[in-house]
Every structure is written in structure tokens, then in C-alpha cells.
Amino acid sequence: MNTEITVHPKLQHYGLTTANLDAMIEWYRKVLGMTVNHRSARTAGAQNRAPFSALAFISNDEVHHRIVLFEIPELVADPDKRRHAGLQHVAFECATLDDLLGTYTRLKGLGILPLWAADHGVGTSFYYTDPDQNNVELNVNNYGEEWTATEYMKTAPPMVAPVDPEKMIAARQAGASPWELHERALAGEFAPTKPFDPRTRF
């Protein structure tokens, strides 16, 4: 038993409360491919212990659950959410830029559009909001592997180059490599026609 050295446990899952369990399950199914591994309602005997009426454990990989959703019917959206401390966003990494761009196209066909998209130097990120207005980031590592990306982050200044996914897709279909897209994004070539102010939602 190690009692002296800090271990490095990996992030396994997170929990969200919601008044919209069905809508949340469906959104995460569409966006991230999550499936329900367990769903149950609170039993009568648990009424004095559990503050929720139902829960669902969902995952999109071999782990039994990556998100647990707790349904609390009386919850209401916080109109002043940005002024309160809390979880700012969660992120899910795509294996390739084509996976990220393809996911954007698939979700667009379902009427799900990103709130904002940007090349951050270390990665390219598309930000979505779930039915409860939680920010969910889909990203790709621009360097293709973690060591180089980490070294970049340690040495490079913070960078944000807003991008229009449609412009990136057009350039990719015209033959640009993922690295060329990254360089062109940082040069401002894929800037959105209508600027987005992250301070209004983030």
C-alpha cells in the first residue's frame, strides 16, 4: 500500500443532475454514441435516501459508465449560470481531424450545431451545449500524439483562432492535409464570418 507517493488516477466518469433524463440520454447518444448500461427509477424504499427519481449510467467505450445522469424533476435551469462557480466544460477527444469534421457534418444533419469552434494551437475544438446547457467539447490533438502536444503547451503562448467548420471541410475536401488546416486556421483563413464572443456563453 503506497502511503507516501501521489498516485495518478485517471478520470473515469462524471455525474450530472437533470430534470430531462430522456432528452439528455438521447442527446449524448446522438453526439457521442453513448449507450445506456443501466437505468432505474428510485424505489419506494429509497425515498428517504436518494434525492433523485431515476438515474442512468451511460458510456461510449468499454468502461461501464462515463457519465451518470441523476434525474431530479424539480430542477430548473440557472439563468445566471455564468456568474456561479461550477464545471465549465467537459471534453471528448476524436482520433483524427476527419473524425471531428465528419462528426460535425453528421450532427449538423441532425440539427445539432456547435456553439463555437476554434484552433487552440494544441488542438482543434468544437463546443456544443447539451439540453441542460452544459458545454461539451469535441476535439482533436493537432500534433497526433500527447508528448509533442504537451511540450507545445509548456512552451507556446495561449492561442485561440476561431474557425468556421464549413471552411475547414471545404479545404480538406480540396486536398489540404490536417496539418495544413491547422496552420491555415492559425493564420486566420477559416475565421467565421460572424464572430462569436465566448464571454456570452462560456
C-alpha positions as CSV (number, residue, x, y, z in Angstrom):
1,M,0.0,0.0,0.0
2,N,1.5,3.3,-1.1
3,T,1.1,6.0,1.6
4,E,3.9,8.4,0.5
5,I,3.8,8.9,-3.2
6,T,1.0,10.7,-5.1
7,V,-0.7,8.2,-7.4
8,H,-2.2,9.4,-10.7
9,P,-5.7,8.1,-11.0
10,K,-7.3,8.6,-14.4
11,L,-10.6,10.4,-14.9
12,Q,-13.3,7.7,-15.2
13,H,-16.7,9.4,-15.2
14,Y,-18.6,12.4,-14.1
15,G,-22.2,12.9,-12.9
16,L,-24.8,15.4,-13.9
17,T,-28.2,16.2,-12.4
18,T,-31.1,16.9,-14.8
19,A,-34.8,17.3,-15.0
20,N,-34.7,16.0,-18.6
21,L,-33.4,12.4,-18.3
22,D,-34.8,11.2,-21.6
23,A,-33.6,14.2,-23.6
24,M,-30.1,14.0,-22.1
25,I,-29.8,10.3,-22.8
26,E,-30.9,10.9,-26.4
27,W,-28.5,13.9,-26.9
28,Y,-25.5,12.0,-25.6
29,R,-26.5,9.0,-27.8
30,K,-26.6,11.2,-30.9
31,V,-23.5,13.3,-30.2
32,L,-21.1,10.8,-28.5
33,G,-22.6,7.4,-29.3
34,M,-23.4,6.8,-25.6
35,T,-25.5,3.8,-24.7
36,V,-27.4,3.0,-21.5
37,N,-25.7,0.3,-19.5
38,H,-28.2,0.7,-16.6
39,R,-31.3,2.8,-15.9
40,S,-33.6,2.6,-13.0
41,A,-36.1,4.5,-11.0
42,R,-35.8,5.2,-7.4
43,T,-37.5,2.5,-5.3
44,A,-40.1,3.3,-2.7
45,G,-37.8,2.2,0.0
46,A,-35.1,4.6,-1.1
47,Q,-37.3,7.7,-1.0
48,N,-35.8,9.0,2.2
49,R,-32.2,8.5,1.0
50,A,-32.0,9.4,-2.7
51,P,-32.8,13.0,-3.8
52,F,-33.3,11.8,-7.4
53,S,-36.2,10.0,-9.0
54,A,-34.2,8.0,-11.6
55,L,-30.7,7.5,-12.9
56,A,-28.9,6.3,-15.9
57,F,-25.3,5.1,-16.4
58,I,-24.1,5.7,-20.0
59,S,-20.9,5.0,-21.8
60,N,-19.4,5.0,-25.3
61,D,-16.5,2.6,-24.7
62,E,-15.6,-0.5,-22.7
63,V,-15.9,1.3,-19.3
64,H,-19.3,0.6,-17.6
65,H,-20.1,4.3,-17.4
66,R,-18.5,7.5,-18.4
67,I,-21.5,9.7,-17.3
68,V,-24.2,9.1,-14.7
69,L,-27.3,11.1,-15.1
70,F,-29.4,11.8,-12.0
71,E,-33.0,12.9,-12.7
72,I,-34.4,15.4,-10.2
73,P,-37.8,16.6,-11.7
74,E,-38.0,19.8,-9.8
75,L,-34.7,21.2,-11.1
76,V,-34.8,24.4,-13.1
77,A,-32.2,26.0,-15.4
78,D,-30.0,28.6,-13.8
79,P,-30.5,31.8,-15.7
80,D,-27.3,33.3,-14.2
81,K,-25.2,30.2,-14.6
82,R,-22.1,32.1,-15.9
83,R,-21.9,34.1,-12.6
84,H,-21.8,30.9,-10.4
85,A,-18.9,28.6,-9.8
86,G,-19.2,25.2,-11.4
87,L,-18.0,22.8,-14.1
88,Q,-17.1,24.9,-17.2
89,H,-17.0,22.1,-19.8
90,V,-16.1,18.5,-20.4
91,A,-14.1,17.3,-23.4
92,F,-14.1,14.2,-25.6
93,E,-11.2,13.6,-28.0
94,C,-11.6,12.4,-31.6
95,A,-8.8,10.2,-33.0
96,T,-8.4,12.3,-36.2
97,L,-9.4,15.6,-37.7
98,D,-11.5,13.8,-40.2
99,D,-13.4,12.2,-37.3
100,L,-14.0,15.6,-35.8
101,L,-15.1,17.2,-39.2
102,G,-17.2,14.1,-40.0
103,T,-18.9,14.3,-36.6
104,Y,-19.7,18.0,-37.2
105,T,-21.3,17.1,-40.6
106,R,-23.3,14.2,-39.1
107,L,-24.6,16.3,-36.2
108,K,-25.4,19.2,-38.5
109,G,-27.7,16.8,-40.3
110,L,-29.5,16.2,-37.0
111,G,-29.9,19.9,-36.3
112,I,-27.1,20.0,-33.7
113,L,-24.6,22.8,-34.3
114,P,-21.6,23.8,-32.3
115,L,-21.8,26.9,-30.2
116,W,-18.2,27.8,-31.1
117,A,-15.2,26.3,-32.8
118,A,-11.5,27.2,-32.6
119,D,-8.0,26.0,-33.1
120,H,-6.2,26.4,-29.8
121,G,-2.7,25.5,-31.2
122,V,-2.5,22.3,-29.2
123,G,-5.8,21.1,-30.6
124,T,-8.9,21.9,-32.7
125,S,-12.1,22.1,-30.7
126,F,-15.8,22.3,-31.4
127,Y,-18.0,23.3,-28.5
128,Y,-21.6,22.1,-28.2
129,T,-24.3,22.5,-25.5
130,D,-26.5,19.7,-24.2
131,P,-30.2,20.1,-23.4
132,D,-29.3,21.4,-20.0
133,Q,-26.8,23.9,-21.4
134,N,-23.7,22.1,-20.2
135,N,-20.7,22.8,-22.5
136,V,-19.3,19.7,-24.2
137,E,-16.1,20.0,-26.3
138,L,-15.2,17.6,-29.1
139,N,-11.6,18.0,-30.1
140,V,-8.6,16.5,-31.9
141,N,-4.9,16.7,-30.9
142,N,-3.3,18.8,-33.7
143,Y,0.0,17.0,-33.1
144,G,-1.3,13.5,-33.2
145,E,0.4,12.3,-30.0
146,E,0.5,13.5,-26.4
147,W,4.2,14.2,-25.8
148,T,4.6,16.8,-28.6
149,A,1.3,18.4,-27.7
150,T,2.3,18.7,-24.0
151,E,5.7,20.2,-25.0
152,Y,3.9,22.7,-27.2
153,M,1.6,23.6,-24.4
154,K,4.6,24.1,-22.0
155,T,6.4,26.5,-24.3
156,A,3.9,28.2,-26.6
157,P,1.7,31.2,-25.6
158,P,-2.0,30.6,-25.2
159,M,-3.7,30.8,-28.6
160,V,-7.3,30.9,-29.9
161,A,-8.1,31.1,-33.6
162,P,-11.9,30.9,-34.1
163,V,-12.8,28.7,-37.1
164,D,-15.8,28.0,-39.3
165,P,-16.1,24.2,-39.6
166,E,-17.6,24.6,-43.1
167,K,-14.5,26.4,-44.4
168,M,-12.3,23.7,-42.9
169,I,-14.3,21.0,-44.5
170,A,-14.1,22.7,-47.9
171,A,-10.3,23.0,-47.6
172,R,-10.0,19.4,-46.5
173,Q,-12.1,18.2,-49.4
174,A,-9.8,20.3,-51.7
175,G,-6.8,18.3,-50.6
176,A,-5.4,20.1,-47.6
177,S,-3.7,17.9,-45.0
178,P,-4.8,18.1,-41.3
179,W,-1.5,19.9,-40.5
180,E,-2.1,22.4,-43.3
181,L,-5.6,23.1,-42.0
182,H,-4.1,23.7,-38.6
183,E,-1.5,26.2,-40.0
184,R,-4.2,27.9,-42.1
185,A,-6.5,28.1,-39.1
186,L,-3.9,29.9,-37.0
187,A,-3.3,32.3,-39.9
188,G,-7.0,33.3,-39.7
189,E,-8.0,31.8,-43.1
190,F,-11.0,29.9,-41.6
191,A,-12.3,32.7,-39.3
192,P,-16.1,32.7,-39.1
193,T,-18.0,35.4,-41.0
194,K,-19.9,36.3,-37.8
195,P,-17.5,36.5,-34.8
196,F,-18.6,34.7,-31.6
197,D,-17.9,36.2,-28.2
198,P,-17.2,33.3,-25.8
199,R,-17.9,35.7,-22.9
200,T,-21.6,35.5,-23.7
201,R,-21.8,31.7,-23.1
202,F,-18.6,30.4,-21.5
